[in-house]
Amino acid sequence: MGKAVLLHRADSIYDDEPDVKYDFPKTYLNAIQQAVGDWILYYEPVKAGPRGYFAVAKIQDIIPKPGPVGRFLALIEPGTFLPFDREVPRLLNGQPLETLLQNTDGRPKKGGLQQLAVRRLPDADFARIVELGLPDDLEKREARRYDTQPMQISDEAASFKRPVIERLQRRAYRDVAFRRKVREAYGHRCAISGLQLRNGGGRPEVQAAHIRPVEAQGSDSVRNGLALSGTLHWMFDRGLISIDPGTYEILVSHNKVPADVVERLIVPDRKLRLPDAKRDWPHPENLRWHRENRFGQGDADAFGLM
């Protein structure tokens, strides 16, 4: 096993879904085979945009791609994909974060290795980049984000750092990272009501909902998330509302949800309010899963809506 960097661009012509699969030619088969069972970083190439390193995931397996000869799919282990809280630049103080891309004086190498779509990544480089993108103290930062008086942390507590891999696998940490990225993508505005509500301390009231639940192999990708108010999150999870995967129309189980509730809580045009960045729009397959497996299956009497 060995860690790797995979190049990905949001407008890729290949069959890439970073939280599900990575489409690649036979040229990189050996390199990705070495990464099976280990962690990888996603990296946006210079010509595709400014993000640099933007997510982490774990490769579970490799299969031949159906159809084309000589192409393969690296399957991402469910529950491992996690976008960085803050994207990590390609260079830090003029030096590449990947030591294999550095000359002996620390300056970037030209051509060759840095052009590869798949690169080997030493463990130390992996840990350093993850630390920059997903800080160990992310939960504390979120907890005190809107506090008027910063939380006091003892030197002993501040010196403890969880190992990187343990952090990436811990549900509580992943929930915080997911919530921050989804709410940011939607501008802290509810995608169904259109409202941007904050409490007296400035904390946004909007929540982050998984479209396909984690326990049903849903990922922590922003494309598997919706920013929703508490009530609408509750209704969405119970299948009283859903989203059309083709038109992004908001669907309502009208025999279970009273008309006055619809009028008060849902935008008049019944169209989902989408993120500015198209790469963050809900993935149609996630919406299709919710519509087929959750929508219309809730018991309105049990939920107190009738």
Residue pairs with C-beta under 8 A, 6 or more apart in sequence:
1 34
1 35
1 36
1 37
1 38
2 34
2 35
2 38
2 120
2 121
3 35
3 38
3 39
3 40
3 41
3 120
3 121
3 122
3 123
3 126
4 31
4 32
4 34
4 35
4 38
4 40
4 41
4 118
4 119
4 120
4 121
5 40
5 41
5 42
5 43
5 53
5 98
5 118
5 119
5 120
5 121
6 22
6 24
6 32
6 40
6 41
6 42
6 43
6 74
6 117
6 118
7 42
7 43
7 44
7 45
7 116
7 117
7 118
8 16
8 18
8 22
8 42
8 43
8 44
9 44
9 45
9 48
9 49
10 44
10 48
10 49
10 278
10 279
11 48
12 23
14 23
14 24
15 21
15 23
15 65
15 73
16 22
16 23
17 283
18 42
18 55
18 57
18 76
18 81
18 221
19 57
19 76
19 81
19 219
19 220
19 221
19 223
19 224
20 75
20 76
20 219
21 73
21 74
21 75
21 76
22 32
22 59
22 73
22 74
22 76
23 65
23 71
23 72
23 73
24 32
24 71
24 72
24 73
24 74
24 117
24 118
25 70
25 71
25 72
26 70
26 71
26 72
28 116
28 117
28 118
29 62
29 72
31 118
31 119
31 120
32 59
32 62
32 72
32 74
32 118
33 62
34 120
35 59
35 74
36 59
36 60
36 61
36 62
36 74
37 58
37 59
37 60
38 58
38 59
39 56
39 57
39 58
39 80
39 126
39 165
39 168
40 56
40 57
40 58
40 59
40 121
41 53
41 55
41 56
41 121
41 126
41 129
41 130
42 53
42 54
42 55
42 56
42 57
43 52
43 53
43 54
43 90
44 50
44 51
44 52
44 54
46 90
50 87
51 87
52 87
52 88
52 89
52 90
53 84
53 87
53 88
53 90
53 97
53 129
53 132
53 133
54 83
54 84
54 87
54 88
54 133
55 81
55 82
55 83
55 84
56 80
56 81
56 82
56 84
56 130
56 133
56 134
56 168
57 76
57 77
57 80
57 81
57 82
58 76
58 77
58 80
59 74
59 75
59 76
59 77
60 75
60 76
60 77
60 78
61 74
61 75
62 72
62 73
62 74
62 75
63 72
63 73
63 75
64 71
64 72
64 73
65 71
65 72
65 73
76 219
78 217
78 219
79 214
79 217
79 219
79 220
80 168
80 169
81 219
81 220
81 221
82 134
82 168
82 174
82 177
82 178
82 220
83 177
83 181
83 220
83 221
83 222
84 133
84 134
85 133
85 134
85 135
85 138
85 177
85 180
85 181
86 132
86 133
87 133
88 97
88 129
88 132
88 133
90 96
90 97
91 97
91 108
92 132
94 106
94 107
95 102
95 106
95 107
95 108
96 102
96 108
96 109
96 114
97 125
97 128
97 129
97 132
98 119
98 121
98 125
99 122
99 124
99 125
100 113
100 119
100 120
100 121
100 122
100 125
101 108
101 109
101 113
101 114
101 119
102 108
102 109
103 109
108 114
113 119
126 164
127 164
130 164
130 167
130 168
131 164
134 167
134 168
134 177
135 141
136 161
136 162
136 167
138 173
138 176
138 177
138 180
139 172
139 173
139 176
140 151
140 153
142 176
142 179
142 180
143 151
144 150
144 151
145 203
146 201
146 202
146 203
147 201
148 201
162 170
167 173
168 174
171 214
174 220
177 220
178 208
178 210
178 220
178 225
179 207
179 208
181 208
181 222
181 225
182 208
182 209
182 222
182 225
182 226
182 227
183 204
183 206
183 207
183 208
183 227
185 222
185 225
185 227
185 275
185 277
185 280
186 206
186 226
186 227
186 273
186 275
187 196
187 275
187 276
188 196
188 198
188 204
188 206
188 227
189 195
189 196
189 206
189 227
189 273
190 196
190 197
190 206
190 227
190 228
190 229
190 232
190 273
191 226
191 227
191 228
191 272
191 273
191 274
192 226
192 228
192 229
192 232
192 236
192 241
192 250
192 265
192 266
192 267
192 272
192 273
193 229
193 232
193 265
193 266
193 267
194 267
194 273
195 229
196 204
196 206
197 204
197 205
197 206
197 229
198 204
198 205
199 205
205 229
205 230
206 227
206 228
206 229
207 227
207 228
207 229
207 230
207 233
208 225
208 226
208 227
208 228
209 225
209 226
209 227
209 228
209 233
209 236
209 237
210 218
210 220
210 224
210 225
211 218
211 224
211 225
211 226
211 243
211 282
211 283
211 286
211 287
211 289
211 290
212 218
212 219
212 224
212 286
212 289
212 290
213 237
214 220
216 289
216 293
218 224
218 286
218 289
221 283
222 275
222 280
223 279
223 280
223 281
223 282
223 283
223 286
224 282
224 283
224 286
225 282
226 236
226 243
226 272
226 282
228 236
229 265
231 265
232 241
232 265
232 266
235 241
235 257
235 265
236 242
236 290
236 294
237 294
238 294
238 298
238 303
239 253
239 290
239 294
239 295
239 296
239 297
239 298
240 252
240 253
240 256
240 257
240 298
240 300
240 303
240 305
241 250
241 251
241 252
241 253
241 257
241 266
241 295
242 250
242 251
242 287
242 290
242 291
242 294
242 295
242 296
243 249
243 250
243 251
243 272
243 282
243 287
243 290
243 291
244 251
244 287
244 291
245 284
245 285
245 287
245 288
245 291
246 284
248 271
248 272
248 274
248 281
248 282
249 270
249 271
249 272
250 266
250 267
250 270
250 271
250 272
251 291
251 295
252 262
252 266
253 295
253 296
253 298
253 300
254 262
255 300
256 296
256 298
256 299
256 300
256 305
256 306
257 300
257 305
258 305
258 306
261 305
267 273
272 282
274 281
274 282
275 281
300 306
